[in-house]
Amino acid sequence: MDNKAKQELKSHSLNLWHKFWIPKGSLWGENESRLDYLNGERFNTLNSYYKKDGRSPDQRSGWGGREGAGRPGKAGKKAGKAGKKAGKKAGKKAGKKAGKKAGKKAGKKAGKKAGKKAGKKAGKKAGKKAGKKAGKKAGKERRESRPLALRGSKDAGASAPPPRHVIPVFLKDNPYITDGYRAYLPSRLCLKSLFILSNETVNIWSHLLGFLLFFTLGIYDLTAVLPSAGASREDFVICSVCLFCFQVCMLCSVGYHLFCCHRSEKTSRRWMALDYAGISIGILGCYVSGVFYAFYCNNYWRQVYLITVLAMILAVFFAQIHPSYLTQQWHRLRSIIFCSVSGYGIIPTIHWVWLNGGVGASIVQEFAPRVVVMYFIAAVAFLFYISKVPERYFPGQLNYLGSSHQVWHILAVVMLYWWHQSMVYIMQYRHSKPCPEYITDL
């Protein structure tokens, strides 16, 4: 192998070594010839070989890429530096913008959450403060509207119940009663007012004592009076029904006059409806016992009148369902209804007198005066009720004692007691004397 062939082989070997083992950008500068070192020797023969081959060192070693591009020069470096700077600037700007947007979003979210929490806390605090203030004010108004006996020690030196202009409209049914009202009371204080002086005290206690009276009479009649008279099972039933109706009438009246001052007008109206229902039940008790013993010897007419009376009382109950029944506009109509139901008793009374042979009959002379007295007491009580006498002539002076409604209550108890005694009397008469021997179709 000649020297020329050896040099070419060595050049080719160095070229392969340079291509696979020397990293880009090392050993030489931009304008220098490529220097290759191996075992301490310097080879300059590659330059001549590259010139003959027709390719540059960069093309042979792959510095220009697969397509043979040359190494970057100053312009490339400058462009790269400018690109790097532009990229850095663009990245910084984009990062700043993205960071600002993310920060704004996070800040808005955190602010919203903090604002909601703070608003909730502030609202709760303000609501509590306002509620406390409103409750204190309402409590003061309610305390001032109560009668003096129901107030606390702080009000011990205060003047009596509130003036009439602050009393609820539904309690102002009597313009001549100007003082002694209870108003806006809860149920507990309504019950407590049973033991204080007001313009309802006599109304409440008159019928509460009336209930105790009829309850005691019921026990006495069932254990002593009826057994001693040889009463039948029917007598026990009639006596029990009569006294039970009287007791219900008394309790309904007590309930209304005790709770009419309730702070809820709806509750007061319900008790008023119950009071009217109690009056109807009391009238029913009078009719049941009166018709039973008046027609004791005539079963047909006894059933006719009992059914008729029951139908009338049921009609009154259904009338109470009407929305306007308890209004002031229906006050006159309510009075007419109860007067009609009570006055109906005159019809069976006249029929009873005629069936028994007229006014001269012994049973008529025994029992008719009692019926007349009962109707007289009822008529006087009703006149007091509708005329509002005597307070009409003494306005503001009979607030606690002596008003027309109190007289009405007392007369109602007297009337029912009189009727009870009359029933006991005629019951004993029926068992002591047999029915007369007559038959009539009337």
Residue pairs with C-beta under 8 A, 6 or more apart in sequence:
1 9
7 45
7 49
8 49
10 43
10 45
11 43
11 45
11 46
11 49
14 36
14 38
14 43
14 46
15 46
15 60
15 61
17 36
17 38
18 34
18 36
18 61
19 60
19 61
19 62
22 61
24 63
24 71
25 71
27 34
27 35
28 34
28 35
30 71
30 73
30 74
33 44
33 47
34 46
34 47
34 57
35 42
36 42
36 43
36 46
46 57
50 56
50 57
50 60
53 60
55 68
56 64
56 70
57 63
58 64
58 68
58 70
58 71
59 68
59 70
63 70
63 71
64 70
64 71
72 80
141 184
142 184
142 185
142 263
143 151
143 152
143 155
144 155
144 158
144 162
145 161
145 162
145 166
145 183
145 184
146 161
146 182
146 183
146 184
146 185
146 189
147 160
147 161
147 180
147 181
147 182
147 193
147 196
147 197
147 198
148 155
148 158
148 159
148 160
148 161
149 196
149 197
150 182
150 185
150 189
150 192
150 193
150 196
151 158
160 179
161 179
161 180
161 181
161 182
161 183
161 198
162 181
162 183
164 172
164 178
164 179
164 181
166 183
167 181
167 183
168 183
168 184
168 265
170 265
170 268
170 269
171 181
171 183
171 260
171 261
171 268
173 328
174 388
174 391
174 403
174 404
174 405
175 395
176 388
176 391
176 392
176 394
176 395
176 396
176 398
176 403
177 199
177 391
177 396
177 398
177 399
177 403
178 395
178 396
178 399
179 199
179 396
179 399
179 400
180 197
180 198
180 199
180 200
180 399
180 400
181 198
181 199
181 261
182 190
182 193
182 198
182 200
182 261
183 261
183 263
184 261
184 263
185 193
185 261
185 262
185 263
186 262
186 263
187 259
187 262
190 258
190 259
190 261
190 262
191 258
193 200
193 258
193 261
194 204
194 258
197 400
198 400
199 399
199 400
199 403
200 257
200 258
200 260
200 261
201 400
202 400
202 401
202 403
202 406
202 409
203 253
203 257
203 405
203 406
203 409
204 254
204 257
204 258
206 406
206 409
206 410
206 413
207 250
207 251
207 253
207 254
207 257
207 409
207 412
207 413
208 250
208 254
209 413
210 246
210 250
210 412
210 413
210 416
211 247
211 250
211 251
211 254
213 413
213 417
214 243
214 246
214 247
214 250
214 416
214 417
214 420
215 243
215 247
217 243
217 420
218 239
218 240
218 243
218 244
218 247
221 239
221 243
221 424
222 236
222 239
222 240
225 424
226 235
226 236
226 239
226 427
229 235
229 427
229 428
229 431
230 431
231 239
231 427
231 431
234 292
235 427
235 431
238 288
238 289
238 292
238 293
239 289
239 423
239 427
241 285
241 288
241 289
242 285
242 286
242 288
242 289
242 420
242 423
243 285
243 420
244 285
245 281
245 282
245 284
245 285
245 286
245 288
246 282
246 285
246 416
246 420
248 278
248 281
248 282
249 278
249 279
249 281
249 282
249 285
249 416
250 278
250 413
251 278
252 274
252 275
252 277
252 278
252 279
252 281
253 275
253 278
253 279
253 409
255 271
255 274
255 275
256 271
256 272
256 274
256 275
257 275
259 267
259 268
259 271
260 268
260 271
260 272
261 268
262 268
262 271
269 326
272 326
273 320
273 325
273 326
276 320
276 326
276 334
277 317
277 320
279 338
280 313
280 316
280 317
280 338
280 341
281 313
282 412
282 416
283 313
283 338
283 341
283 342
284 309
284 310
284 313
285 416
286 345
286 374
286 416
286 419
287 305
287 306
287 309
287 345
288 306
288 309
289 419
289 423
290 345
290 348
290 371
290 419
290 423
291 302
291 305
291 306
291 309
291 348
292 302
292 306
293 423
293 426
293 427
293 430
294 348
294 349
294 352
294 367
294 426
295 301
295 302
295 305
295 348
295 352
295 355
296 302
296 430
296 435
297 435
297 436
298 355
298 440
301 348
301 351
301 355
301 442
305 348
308 344
309 344
312 341
312 344
313 341
316 337
316 338
316 341
319 325
319 337
320 326
322 330
324 330
325 334
335 382
335 386
339 382
342 378
345 371
345 375
346 375
349 368
349 371
351 442
352 364
353 359
353 361
353 364
353 368
354 442
355 440
355 442
356 363
356 364
356 436
357 364
358 364
359 365
359 368
363 429
366 425
366 426
366 429
367 422
367 425
367 426
367 429
370 418
370 422
370 425
370 426
371 422
373 418
374 415
374 418
374 419
374 422
377 411
377 414
377 415
377 418
378 411
378 415
380 411
381 407
381 408
381 411
381 412
381 415
382 408
383 389
384 404
384 405
384 407
384 408
384 411
385 404
385 405
385 408
387 404
388 404
389 404
390 398
390 402
390 403
390 404
391 397
391 398
391 399
391 402
391 403
391 404
392 404
